[in-house]
Amino acid sequence: MATAVMPLLSFLLWVPLLGALGLSLLPAGSLGRTYRSLAAVVMAIALVVSLAIARLFDPGNAAPQLTEVIPWLEPLGLSYRLSVDGLSLPLLVLNNFLTLIALLATSVNLPRPRLYYPLVLLLNAGVSGAFLADNLLLFFLFYELELIPLYLLIAIWGGSRRSYAATKFLIYTAISGVLLLAGFLGLVWLADAPSFDFDPQLSTLLPLSSQLVLLGLILVGFGIKIPLVPFHTWLPDAHVEASTPISVLLAGVLLKLGTYGLVRFGVQLFPQAWQVLAPGLATWAVISVLYGSLMAIAQTDMKKMVAYSSIGHMGFVLLATATATPLSILAAIAQMMSHGLISALLFLLVGVVYEKTGSRNIEVLRGLLNPERGLPLIGSLMIVGVMASGGIPGMVGFVAEFLIFRSSFPTFPVQTLLCMVGTGLTSVYFLLLVNRVFFGRLPNELIDLPPVAWGDRLPSLLLATLILILGIVPNWLIHWSHTTVSLLVTAVATLPPP
């Protein structure tokens, strides 16, 4: 097991935490631009540190690396235990990158910046801590930590129904946390483990019936977070009411805590029970993909359409995870990264359209691709985003979805074919959006649109560029995960059929 020469993983957590503290201590009269610039500097440092971790990471070593262990509450079995492997590393980088993007996309005129920016940094630290935690109880603490700032970010800076959306999010996520805690406590107590340190061998000490109950708790807990149908109803409301930067973080990063948990605490921790439930999970994936896609077609609000598309695309991750082969888990990681980048781009662009036109209604807007009086660059980037989401070759969305279908078809042919229908439906609803909003004749009431500043263009351009680069060089996306994934699914592969 590789050990850290420097506590880089802890540094990655403490940089945003100390940054949040420092921003909260600035004089109350400081300009919003000052808060945003300082917060962006903090996140740029965190991003550089995460890239340095990637530079030190050995992709050929399947064991946890850069491990940090500090005894904490030993009677409870809680230790401050952090590590990184090929599953958590890509998501760690994604978290820091998208947090920086969200900060750059935040208006300098945002009210109460002294509270807003520390909450964003606290949210980043909580998510990073969850990806790095190598102790079940420590993971739960970080998992719950991100709940508080995200609730406040929706409740304070959201839309007209922000209180309802934030409360609904809080209730659903709190239930998710309770279920996860029950699953973790049951595993450790029934296995008579000396601590909550992550150990893939724990479930082998339990009968299959106990494994199935505990895995069921964990599946529902993470199913709420992802979210999967029928636990999805909090997501569209949260997205519609959240501000654009918070929607970027919610779709791009927060949902990945659920899919990460499926792999880490489902496949890796309960391989025998996972094999038993896998056919049902693949069917659950089909339901989420088709329901999310059909609901997206029915929407007239651009933001709600993108929100429902997230439900469908997260179903692809469940299909790949249910298959539980080395290639399918690689595909799941690729889809997590792909969806994070694409959904962030789409929400940013919808936010710009709403800011400039005052509407997100696809039945009202049209002609925005007009090269002289419309939003031609925003329209062009939107076309890039919907093509990537629809799986057009040459973009990162195609790579992820092709890997999922290729790896899942031999095990679940019917479910895979039905999920492929979801890809076709993605093209349908996003073509409806682009055709109605960006093509046609620009109405007179939209002729004098405010210009789009470079500050609004830059985050979207960065995301679109990365989507294209990773589509052309997909090995950059999965290079870090090959060895980790092979070890992770070994237990599933060596089990006899249920």
Buried (B, 14 or more C-beta within 10 A) or exposed (E): EBEBEEBBBBBBBBBBBEBBEBBBEBEEEEEBEBBBBBBBEBBBBBBEBBBBBBEBBEBEBBEBBBBBBEEBEEEEBBBBBBBBBBBBBBBBBBBBBBBBBBBBBBBEEBEEBBBBBBBBBBBBBBBBBBBBBBBBBBBBBBBBBBBBBBBBBBBBBBEEEBEBBBBBBBEBBBBBBEBBBBBBBBBBEBBEBEBBBBBBEBBEBBEEEBBBBBBBBBBBBBBBBBBBBEBBEBBBBBBBBBBBBBBBBBBBBBBBBBBBBBBBBBBBBBBBBBBBBBBEBBBBBBBBBBBBBBBBBEBBBBBBBBBBBBBBBBBBBBBBBBBBBBBBBBBBBBBBBBBBBBBBBBBBBBBBBBEBBEBBBBEBBBBBBBEEEBBBBBBBBBBBBBBBBBBBEEBBBBBBBBBBBEBBBEBBEEBBEBBBEBBEBBBBBBEBBBEBBBEBEBEEEBEEBEEBEEEBBEBBEBBBEBBBBBBEEBEBBBEBBBBBBBBBBBBBEEEEEE
